[in-house]
């Protein structure tokens, strides 16, 4: 049963936030559009005339929810982060505007129907930002590589080097005769590639230092295929592993569980849901790129699925298995030992 006297629904945007304050009797005590700033928040608190300690507030997980939620908590509010997908299903309304959304959030809290999401602490959010920025730099570098290949294709030139940005390839590329504006573009792209590679290398050095100070990352790295970057990405995106009571819940959070279509006695499983942390799911699937016999039982598992359903399905299944293993390793504080089933039988 909800014990709060007041419920504050906040529809948060980049520059504005719409507040709706409601009491237990569903009486609206305050509603106003405020700037999404410290000054705007303080102005709203003064105008409400209610002690923040008596109020529970709900905000949606937009890009700036972190600092806004932290500031609300510092002012004395009890802050909830909304599970947007579930809340829309429960609300079931086609009316979409700031006032309606704010009112809906307040009313759902009052009725104890508000589905909440994990409000990660500042340290976890900072780690997420660090790892996501590195991934952003890697994507930028990949786009630079693709642009250079386009220049060569437009001139009907095939590179004799497999790595277009190796030392020999860069020398060959610099000596290649190109007309303007392609010659200038080639030079600028080469400079961008070197600059991005330097920045990524600096991030990688920081990642290795972080792993040395993070025992959980070292546990995850005992799983074949999970290295420095993947382990830190998993920890950043998952946050607190203990919030998942079962490993299946963690797999669901990553969108690595099968969708289900049931009618009567018939149950049909479809493709994975893809609902959840796309960054976590992507990191795990990419980790399966290097699967090989040295992975022991994990490699055998991959081969069994591959023979039945193909390599793509096998990689996704292996990604889920690796995530489930991660949950068990963190829960038991143990390292993973890669052995084949046949080896255990011999022993």
N, C-alpha and C positions, 0 to 999 in steps of 0.2 A: 504494500500500500504506500502511495506517495505521501510523505510527511512534510513536504515543503508547503509554505503558505502561498508563495507566489512563483509564477512560471514565466520566464522571459524567452520568447522566440525571436531570434535575430536572423534576418535574411541578409547575409554579408556579401558585399561586392568589393571591387578594387578601391573605390573611392567613397562609397556610401554604405550605410547599414540601416535597415528598417527594424525598429524595435516594437514589439508588442508584449506588454505586461498584463498578465491575467491572474486572478486569484482563484481560490478553490471552487468558488461558485460560478466560475466562467465569466465573471464580470471583467471587462477590459478596463484597466486602470490607467494605462498609458500606451500611446502609440505615436511614433514619430520617425521621420527619416533623418538620420544623423550622419555626419562625416565619419568615415572609417579611419579615425585617428584617436590619439590619446585624449585630445581636447574634446572631441565629439563624444567619446565614452564618458568622460567626467561630466560633461554637460547633461547627458542622459541620466546619469546616476543622481545628479542633483535634482533634476526635474521629476524623477520617479518618486522621490521622497520615501523610499523604502530601503531598509538596511540590506546591503548585498548578501549578508550572511543568511537571510531568510529566503533568498531567491535561487532557483536553479535555472541555468541558461543553456540554450541549445544553439549551436552554430553548425552550418554545413561545411564540409571539408574543401573549401575553395583554396586558392593558392596561398592566401595570407592568413589562414586560420591559426597558424602556430603562434605568432606574436599576439594576435588578437585574443586567442583563448588564454594564453599565459597572463595577459594583462587583466582579463576578467577575473581569473583565479586570484591574482595578486590583490584585486580590489575586494575579494571576499566571496565572489559568486562560486557556486558549484557548477562546473562547466561540463556539458555533454557534447561530444562530436557525433553528428547524425550519420547513420547509415542511409545514404541517399536512396539507394535502390529499394530497400525494404520500406522506407518511409513513404515513397511514392505509391508502392503497392497498397499499403494500408490506407493512406489518405484517399486514394481513388478519385481525385478531382481533376477536372480538365481546366479549371481556372488557374492561370499562372501569372502572378504578379507579386511584387515585393510584399504588399500588405497581406495577400492571401497566404503566401508561404510563411511569413512570420507568424500569422495567426494560427496556421496549421501546426507549426512546431510547438507553440505554447499550449495549444489544446491537447496535442498528443502527449506532452509531458504531464499535463494535469490528469489525463486519463490513464497514465501508466502504459501507454501504447507506443512510446517513442523508441524505435530501434537505434541503438547506439553503436558507434564504431570505436576502434582503438585510438585513443588520444596519446600518441607517442610523446615521451618526454623530450626535452630540448636536446639532450645528448644524442639520442637516436635520430632526431630530425637533422641535426648537424652532420651526422655520419651519412645519412641519406643524401643530403645536399652535396657532400664531398664526392661520393661515389657517382651520383647522377651527373655531376659536372665533368668528371673524368669520362663517363660514357658519352657525354655531349661532345667533348673534344675528339674522341675516337670517331664519332659519326662525321664530324666536320672533316677530319683527315681522310676518311673514306670518300667523301664527296669531292675532295681535292684530287684524289687518285682517279676517280671516275672522270673528272673534267679533263685531266691530262690525256687519258685514253681517248676521249672524244676528239681532242685536237689531232691525235695521230690518225684516227679513223677518217677524219675529214680530209686528210692528206694521203690516204691510202698507204700509210706506213705501218708496218708490223715490227714491233720491237723484238730484237734478237735475245732479249733478256727476260727471264721469267719474272723477276722482281724489278719493276720499273723504277723503283726508288733506291736500288742498291747503288754502291759507289760507281761501278762500271756503267750501269744503266744511266745514272745521272750525268756522267761525262759524255756518254753517247747522245743523250737527249740535249745537252747543252750545245753540242757541235752540229746538231741537226739543223739544216737550212729551212727556215719557215718564213713566210711573208707576214707582214703586219695585218691585223693586230695579234696574230697568233704567237709571234715571237715574244712580244711583251707579256702576253698572257702566260706563256710557258715559264718565263722567268719569275713572274709574280707567284705562280702556283708552286714552283719549286721552293721559293722562299717561305711560303705559307706552310708547305709540308714540313720543312726543317723546323720552323718555329713551333708548329703543333706537336711534332715528335719530341722536341725538347721539353715542352710543357707536360706532355703525357708521361715522359720518363721521370720528371720531377714528382708527378702524382704517384707513379708506381713506387718510387723510393719511399714516399710517405706511407704508402700502403704496406710496404714490407716492415716499416717501423711500427705501424699500428698493429700488425699481426703479432709482432714480438711481444706486445703489451696486452694481447687479447687471448686468453686461454681458450675461449670458445671457438675462435677462429682456427686455432691450432687443432682442436678436435675435428672440426669440419674438414680441414685439409688432409686428414688421414683417410678420407674417402677418395678413391681414385677419380681423377677428373676435376676435382675441386682444388683450385690453387688459391693464391693470395687474393686476387681480385674477386673471384667468385665467392670465397668465404666471407669477405667483408660485405659484399653485396647482399648475401643471404642474411647476415646479421643486421644490416641496415634496414632492409625491407621487412624482415619479420619482427625485429625489436625484441620484445619479451616472449621467449618460447613458451613460458609457463602459462600464458593465456590460452594456449591450445591444450585442452585436456587429453585429446587423442591425436595421433599423427594424421588421421584422416581429415581432421578439421584444418590442419595446416595445409594439407594437399588441396583442400577446397579453397582455402584463402589464396592459393597460387593459381587457381583455375585449372588444376591438373586432375580433376575428377570427371568421370563420364556424366553426361547429361542423361536424365532418365525420363522416359515417356511411358506412363502407366495408365491402363484402362481395364478395370475389372481384374481378372486374374492374369492379364498379359502385362509383362514388363519388358520394355525395349530400351537398351542402353545405346546412346548415341556418341557423338564426338565429345571431347572435353569441353567444359563450359566456357573456358576463356574468361571467366568472371573472377576478378580478383587482381592481385598485383602482377601487372604485365611485366614489370622489370624483374621480379623474382622468377617468374615463369621463363622469361627469355634467358636469364643467366643460367638456369639449370639445363635448359634444352641445349644451349650453346656448349655447356660443359660436356655433353655427350659426343661432341664432334671427334674427340680423340679416343673413343672407346677401342680397346685392344685386348688381346689375351692376357696381358699382365694384370688386368682388372679382376681376374679370378672369377668368383661367382657372379659378379655383376656383368661380366662379359658373357658368361653362359646364359644368364637371364636375357640379355639383349639378343643373343642368337636365337633363342627359343621363340621370342616374340617376332623377330625378323622373318623367320622361316614361315610363320603363319600369316602375318599381316603386313610385312614389308618394313623397310628401314625407318620410315617416318614415324609410324606408329610405335615401333620399337624404341626409338629415341625418346619419345614423349613418355612412354611407360618407364623407361630407365630414369628419366628426369624425376618422375614422381617417386620412384623407389629411392633415389638419392636424397630427396627431400624428407621422406619418411625416416631414412637412416639418420639424417641430420637431427631430427626430433629425438630419436632414441639416444644418440650420442650425447646431446646436450642434457637430456633428462637424467642419464646415468653417469655422466662425466667420465666417459670411456672413449678410447680411441678405436677406430675401425681396423679390423684385420681382414685383408683381402685373401681369402682362400677358396679353392674350388671344392665343391661338394665331394668330389672323388678323393681329395686330399684328406678331408676329415674322416672319410670312411677307412682309409688306410691306417690312420692313427688309432 
